[in-house]
Amino acid sequence: MKDVKIQLSEKDMPRQWYNILADLPKPPPPYRHPVTLELMKPSDLQAVFPDELIAQEASTERWIDIPEEVADVLKIWRPAPLYRARRWEKALDTPAKIYYKWEGVSPAGSHKLNTAIAQAYYNKKAGQTRLATETGAGQWGCALSYACQVFDMECKVYMVRVSYNQKPYRRILMETWGATVVPSPSPETNVGRQLLAQDPNHSGSLGIAISEALEDTVTHPGTKYSLGSVVNHVLLHQTVIGLETKQQMEIAGEYPDILIGCVGGGSNFGGLVLPFVKDKIDKSHPNLRVIAVESMAAPSMTKGVYAYDWGDTAKMGPVAKMHTLGHGYVPAPVHAGGLRYHGVSPILSTLLEEKLIESRACHQLGVFEAAISFARAEGFVMAPETAHAIRATMDEALACKESGESKVIVFGASGHGHFDLAAYDAYLGGKLQDYEYPAEKVQEALKDLPKVK
Ligand SMILES: *Cc1c(COP(=O)(O)O)cnc(C)c1O
């Protein structure tokens, strides 16, 4: 009998997160203040984040203990299984060996809960009673809603109005876990009231929702703000993915030739690959290839510039050096909601500059073609975001078929697509179209980048 999945037991769960800042040849340049553009001080962040997360953001300790209280909750679904996609390999008729790390087993259905639990815990420990955040498609809002419920905190979610109207199921899930969800722009903040005065049916944007959540945070005592991707401490919390995968690959008796993950802000990809990138840096596995896959609709790594930019449209959040399409980026009409962000994690940007990882962008028609091929062989219907990693995996597996090589490919399966069936419906009904972010828009956006000295 050939194994299809490799399971670890609860006692094998990682007890520490891996912090790549300890091993990077060059650390990412420090954050700048959104208004003065001077170096950001930890105290600048204290209005929105608790001290322990601020410390983690800048820490250069290689290993950081996972608190017992956090590990206890992660145990609900962790360790997550690593699958060998034997049926899909057969369907593709490839000699490649394909593995996938399945994060869709979490209650919220994606990897995002790994950091939501940790963030809620540190906030609770610091005496906070409430967290505020924004959500686009709703994945992050769902994760934080459950995390707040676990630690008996209130959760306020500003959900981009178009998604609020078009995707009621994620809102219902958040409410099931006890969160309060309002469509953004909302009448509850100054920012929201101003926009609603101009247009009572304003459809909202992630940038606006971030502004509302930040205003909510600084105007409500006992409240802090929580971020689902991009920043260092989020990638840190996600390294449980890669640390488990390393153990599981050891059990399989293999080391990957290629690692693949989809990238929005970079947290599931970072979580999977950073513990392996360590092996590239220390030259124990110099030939490992690590591929970051993004959407053609938000190609920050493949078509953006490496420059300082604001993390949010409203220019309220820190300025970071990263690959960016410009903070004025307007989300394109594609179905990979979680990949539509103008920038990318500063850690991943540094790795790309150092050529420790590579990047590629995919069109959505090819992405769904691959996701359907995968679903028909393996059964799992993946999130449209995850499907980008599946596309790149399929291309590498088909290249192996050409060359006759049996490379070991591992991809990150960040979440399930049960709330994204409308996207599958559009693809199957022939209604889906490709969209490419225009290069001219990036050139235009360059004029509006902060002038950091
Ligand atoms: C949010 C999300 C992503 C993209 O975010 P990253 O921070 O880049 O991981 C990818 N997959 C799923 C399932 C998501 O919910």
The ligand as a Tripos MOL2 file, in Angstrom:
@<TRIPOS>MOLECULE
LIG
   15    15     1     0     0
SMALL
NO_CHARGES

@<TRIPOS>ATOM
      1 C1         -5.9720   35.3940    2.1010 C.3       1 LIG1
      2 C2         -5.6630   34.1690    1.3440 C.ar      1 LIG1
      3 C3         -4.5340   34.0730    0.5060 C.ar      1 LIG1
      4 C4         -3.6090   35.2370    0.2320 C.3       1 LIG1
      5 O1         -3.0000   35.7870    1.3540 O.3       1 LIG1
      6 P1         -1.4850   35.5120    1.7190 P.3       1 LIG1
      7 O2         -1.2210   36.3800    2.8850 O.co2     1 LIG1
      8 O3         -0.6530   35.8610    0.5240 O.co2     1 LIG1
      9 O4         -1.3750   34.0810    2.0570 O.co2     1 LIG1
     10 C5         -4.2730   32.8800   -0.1220 C.ar      1 LIG1
     11 N1         -5.0850   31.8180    0.0310 N.ar      1 LIG1
     12 C6         -6.1860   31.8630    0.8130 C.ar      1 LIG1
     13 C7         -7.0460   30.6490    0.9270 C.3       1 LIG1
     14 C8         -6.5030   33.0400    1.5050 C.ar      1 LIG1
     15 O5         -7.5900   33.0920    2.2850 O.3       1 LIG1
@<TRIPOS>BOND
     1     1     2 1
     2     2     3 ar
     3     2    14 ar
     4     3     4 1
     5     3    10 ar
     6     4     5 1
     7     5     6 1
     8     6     7 2
     9     6     8 1
    10     6     9 1
    11    10    11 ar
    12    11    12 ar
    13    12    13 1
    14    12    14 ar
    15    14    15 1
@<TRIPOS>SUBSTRUCTURE
     1 LIG1         1 GROUP 0 **** ****
